[in-house]
Amino acid sequence: MRMWQESLAVSDTRDMAGDSREIVMNSALYREFLAEREEILRHKWLESEKVGYDIGFERALLDWIVKHRSNWRRSRKQSHS
C-alpha cells in the first residue's frame, strides 16, 4: 500500500518528456487531485491522532469520502467561482 501511495502522484509523469510532464503537473485536474490527496492525508493524521495509531491511507480515504468529500468539493467549487 505504501508504495502505491508514494508513486501515485508521479507514476505517470516520471516517464514523460519535460514539456508533457510540465503540462500534466500544471493541469487543473492534477492540481485538484493533489488538493484532494492533501485533505485525505490531513484527515488520516487527525483520525490517527484521535485513536492513537495510524489508521492507514485506505481507511482514511474511505472515511473521508463518506464524511467530507461532497462538502469539500462544494466549498472548493464556490471558492474558485
Secondary structure, 3 states (H helix, E strand, C coil): CHHHHHHHCCCCCCCCCHHHHHHHHCCHHHHHHHHHHHHHHHHHHHHHHHHCCCCCHHHHHHHHHHHCHHHHHHHHHHHCC
